[in-house]
């Protein structure tokens, strides 16, 4: 059994619809360590418990598989009741195409903490920086379409992240001109790194303590009030979305 349901949904269906149907010696694998890490479920004592967590979204993983490229995943054996758990895990990883790229062994607790930590620190900070830059630049008279083009729609940002992967996070800076390097390094020194580090430590502590998971389960049980507001905001009209749509129309109108 390979469980690929949303994290917050698994506890409600696992005991009756999954665990109760598993025979002794069977195996259950999870695409995320979340529910195991925060004790939201208790797998039966007579089955192997495996972790195979892709480091890509499902659609991207499928595209990589079809192209024969494979994709990275975090894997681990949480319980070996059959004596064959490791072989089963590696067989599953190979079948999915993971081993064409590579697999890193990790516990469910480690995978869940890593996943949530990067989402809630790097992801949140990068997203906020782009929104603030868009607002400040627009207010200063820079055309909104040019701002979204410069930040991500030109594809340059994708190239930067590809350079991180292929060349290295620090060494990739050598691919940029002196102006970009000088401006980037001097502004980096001006940023309050200790304030960011303190915030990140607080976030990591909140995650590893299980407090975030408890809040998210309450969010699901209450009908997703916060996520409903978030989806209304992301799907509604906004200056940055309007700028993106205008730029796409310009691109599509090219002869």
C-alpha positions in Angstrom: 0.0 0.0 0.0 1.4 3.4 -1.0 -0.3 6.3 0.8 -0.3 9.4 -1.3 -3.1 11.3 0.3 -2.8 14.9 1.6 -1.1 14.9 5.0 -4.0 16.2 7.0 -6.4 13.7 5.4 -4.5 10.5 6.2 -5.4 10.3 10.0 -9.1 10.3 9.2 -8.9 7.3 6.8 -5.9 5.4 7.8 -7.2 3.2 10.6 -10.4 2.0 8.9 -9.6 2.2 5.2 -6.0 1.2 5.2 -4.6 -0.3 8.4 -7.6 -2.6 9.0 -7.2 -4.2 5.5 -3.5 -5.0 5.7 -2.4 -8.6 6.2 0.6 -9.6 8.3 3.8 -9.3 6.3 2.4 -6.6 4.0 4.1 -3.2 3.6 2.7 0.4 3.8 4.8 3.2 2.2 4.2 6.9 2.7 5.0 9.7 0.3 5.6 12.0 3.2 6.9 11.5 6.7 4.4 14.0 8.2 1.9 11.7 9.9 4.5 9.3 11.1 6.7 12.1 12.5 4.0 13.8 14.5 2.3 10.5 15.7 -1.0 11.3 13.8 -1.3 7.6 12.8 -0.2 4.2 14.3 0.6 1.6 11.6 -0.1 -2.0 12.5 2.6 -3.9 14.3 2.6 -6.7 11.7 3.5 -4.7 8.6 6.6 -3.0 7.2 6.5 0.8 7.3 8.4 2.6 4.5 9.1 6.2 3.6 9.6 7.2 0.0 9.2 11.0 -0.3 9.9 12.6 -3.7 11.6 16.0 -3.7 9.3 17.1 -6.5 5.6 17.8 -6.9 3.6 14.8 -8.4 3.2 16.3 -11.8 7.0 17.1 -12.1 7.9 13.6 -10.9 5.6 12.1 -13.5 7.2 14.2 -16.2 10.7 13.2 -15.2 9.6 9.5 -15.1 8.2 9.7 -18.6 11.4 11.4 -19.9 13.5 8.6 -18.3 15.3 11.1 -16.1 14.3 10.1 -12.6 14.0 12.4 -9.6 15.5 12.6 -6.1 13.7 11.2 -3.0 14.2 10.8 0.7 13.8 7.2 1.7 13.8 5.1 4.9 12.6 2.0 6.7 10.6 2.9 9.8 9.7 -0.7 10.7 11.0 -4.0 9.2 8.6 -6.8 10.3 9.1 -9.0 7.2 12.9 -8.9 7.1 12.5 -7.7 3.5 11.7 -4.0 4.1 14.9 -2.6 2.7 14.6 -4.6 -0.5 10.9 -3.6 -0.9 11.8 0.0 -0.4 14.6 -0.1 -3.0 12.4 -2.0 -5.4 9.7 0.6 -5.1 12.2 3.4 -5.5 13.6 1.8 -8.7 10.1 1.2 -10.1 9.3 4.9 -9.7 12.5 6.0 -11.4 14.0 7.5 -8.2 17.2 5.5 -8.4 17.9 7.0 -11.9 18.7 10.2 -10.0 19.3 9.2 -6.4 17.9 8.5 -3.0 19.0 9.8 0.4 18.2 7.8 3.5 16.3 9.7 6.2 13.8 9.1 9.0 10.2 10.2 8.7 10.8 12.8 11.5 13.8 14.2 9.6 12.0 14.3 6.3 9.0 16.1 7.8 11.1 18.7 9.6 13.2 19.3 6.5 10.2 19.7 4.2 8.2 22.1 6.5 11.3 24.0 7.5 12.3 25.0 4.0 8.7 25.7 2.9 8.1 28.0 5.9 11.5 29.8 5.8 13.1 30.0 2.4 9.8 29.8 0.6 8.0 32.4 2.8 11.0 34.8 2.7 11.5 34.5 -1.1 7.8 35.0 -1.8 7.5 38.0 0.6 10.6 39.6 -1.0 9.1 39.4 -4.4 5.8 40.8 -3.4 7.5 43.7 -1.5 9.8 44.4 -4.4 6.8 44.5 -6.8 5.0 46.9 -4.5 8.0 49.2 -3.9 9.0 49.2 -7.6 5.5 49.9 -8.8 5.1 52.8 -6.4 8.4 54.2 -7.7 7.1 54.2 -11.3 8.7 51.0 -12.6 6.1 49.3 -15.0 4.5 46.3 -13.3 5.0 44.1 -16.4 8.7 44.8 -16.4 8.9 44.0 -12.7 7.4 40.5 -13.1 9.4 39.9 -16.2 12.7 40.8 -14.4 11.9 38.8 -11.3 10.7 35.5 -12.8 8.8 35.6 -16.1 11.9 36.0 -18.3 13.2 32.6 -17.1 16.4 34.2 -15.8 15.5 33.1 -12.2 15.2 29.5 -13.4 18.6 29.7 -14.9 20.0 31.0 -11.6 18.6 28.1 -9.7 19.9 25.7 -12.4 23.3 27.2 -11.8 23.0 26.6 -8.1 22.4 22.9 -8.9 25.0 22.5 -11.5 27.8 24.8 -10.4 27.2 25.3 -6.7 25.3 28.0 -4.7 28.4 30.2 -4.1 30.4 29.5 -7.3 27.3 30.2 -9.5 27.8 33.9 -8.6 30.8 33.9 -11.0 28.4 33.6 -13.9 27.0 37.1 -13.2 28.6 40.4 -14.2 30.6 42.6 -11.8 27.7 45.0 -11.3 25.4 42.2 -10.1 28.1 40.6 -8.0 29.1 43.9 -6.3 25.5 45.0 -5.7 24.5 41.6 -4.4 27.3 41.1 -2.0 27.2 44.6 -0.5 23.4 44.4 0.0 23.8 41.0 1.6 26.1 42.5 4.2 23.4 45.0 5.1 20.7 42.4 5.8 20.2 41.6 9.4 21.1 37.9 9.3 20.8 37.4 13.1 17.1 38.5 12.9 16.5 36.1 10.1 18.3 33.3 11.9 16.3 34.0 15.1 13.1 33.8 13.2 14.1 30.6 11.4 15.1 28.9 14.8 11.7 29.8 16.2 10.0 28.3 13.1 12.0 25.1 13.3 11.2 24.7 17.0 7.5 25.2 16.3 7.7 22.5 13.7 9.7 19.9 15.6 7.6 20.3 18.7 4.5 19.3 16.8 2.8 22.6 17.4 2.5 23.4 13.7 1.0 19.9 12.9 -1.6 20.4 15.7 -2.6 23.7 14.3 -2.9 22.3 10.8 -5.1 19.4 12.0 -7.3 21.9 13.7 -7.4 23.9 10.5 -8.6 20.8 8.6 -11.2 19.8 11.3 -12.6 23.4 11.2 -13.2 23.3 7.5 -9.9 25.0 6.4 -10.9 28.7 7.2 -7.3 30.0 6.8 -6.7 28.1 3.6 -10.1 29.3 2.2 -9.0 32.9 2.7 -5.6 32.1 1.2 -7.1 30.5 -1.9 -9.5 33.5 -2.4 -6.5 35.8 -2.3 -4.4 33.8 -4.7 -7.3 33.2 -7.1 -8.7 36.7 -7.0 -7.6 39.8 -8.9 -4.3 41.5 -7.8 -1.8 43.9 -9.3 0.9 41.3 -9.7 -1.5 38.8 -11.4 -2.8 41.5 -13.7 0.7 42.4 -14.7 1.5 38.7 -15.4 -1.6 38.4 -17.6 -0.8 41.6 -19.6 2.8 40.3 -20.1 1.5 36.9 -21.3 -0.8 38.6 -23.8 2.1 40.6 -25.1 4.1 37.5 -25.6 1.3 35.7 -27.3 0.7 38.6 -29.7 4.2 38.3 -31.2 4.3 37.7 -35.0 
